[in-house]
């Protein structure tokens, strides 16, 4: 008997898999700090500079902005991440 592949999975997850977290809506400043801290944790072990973490954070946000700009339905997200980028530049 073949399994029907069109059936949708109804599994429920208590928590999403890492690194995704369900959190409250963040302000652009909170999101900038979160992104910076994640990058800083990654580059700290290899390069040890805040400058590298900041540049990596800015590159990541630039990629998000680029993708949001491609799709017309994502302009509200574009504005949010534009503010996140401005907050990152202040760090």
FENURVEN-V921415 format. One record per residue. RES is the residue in one letter. SS is DSSP state (hx for helix, st for strand, lp for the rest). D_FIRST is the distance of its C-alpha to the first C-alpha in Angstrom with 1 decimal. Layout:
# FENURVEN-V921415
((RES,SS,D_FIRST) (RES,SS,D_FIRST))
This chain:
# FENURVEN-V921415
((X,lp,0.0) (X,lp,3.8) (X,lp,6.6) (X,lp,9.3) (X,lp,12.2) (X,lp,14.8) (X,lp,15.0) (X,lp,18.2) (X,lp,18.8) (X,lp,21.1) (X,lp,22.4) (X,lp,26.1) (X,lp,28.4) (X,lp,31.8) (X,lp,33.4) (X,lp,32.4) (X,lp,32.2) (X,lp,35.6) (X,lp,37.7) (X,lp,36.7) (X,lp,38.5) (X,lp,38.7) (X,lp,42.5) (X,lp,45.1) (X,lp,46.3) (X,lp,48.6) (X,lp,51.9) (X,hx,52.3) (X,hx,54.6) (X,hx,52.0) (X,hx,49.3) (X,hx,51.8) (X,hx,52.6) (X,hx,48.9) (X,hx,48.2) (X,hx,51.4) (X,hx,50.8) (X,hx,47.3) (X,hx,48.8) (X,hx,51.8) (X,hx,49.7) (X,hx,47.9) (X,hx,51.1) (X,hx,53.4) (X,lp,52.1) (X,lp,52.5) (X,lp,55.5) (X,lp,57.0) (X,lp,58.4) (X,hx,58.0) (X,hx,58.7) (X,hx,55.6) (X,hx,53.4) (X,hx,55.1) (X,hx,54.5) (X,hx,50.8) (X,hx,50.5) (X,hx,52.3) (X,hx,50.1) (X,hx,46.9) (X,hx,48.3) (X,hx,49.4) (X,hx,45.9) (X,hx,44.7) (X,hx,47.5) (X,hx,46.7) (X,hx,43.0) (X,hx,44.2) (X,hx,46.7) (X,hx,44.2) (X,lp,42.4) (X,hx,44.5) (X,hx,42.6) (X,hx,43.4) (X,hx,47.2) (X,hx,47.5) (X,hx,45.9) (X,hx,48.2) (X,hx,51.2) (X,hx,50.0) (X,hx,49.5) (X,hx,52.8) (X,hx,54.4) (X,hx,52.5) (X,hx,53.9) (X,hx,57.4) (X,hx,57.0) (X,hx,55.8) (X,hx,58.9) (X,hx,61.0) (X,lp,59.7))
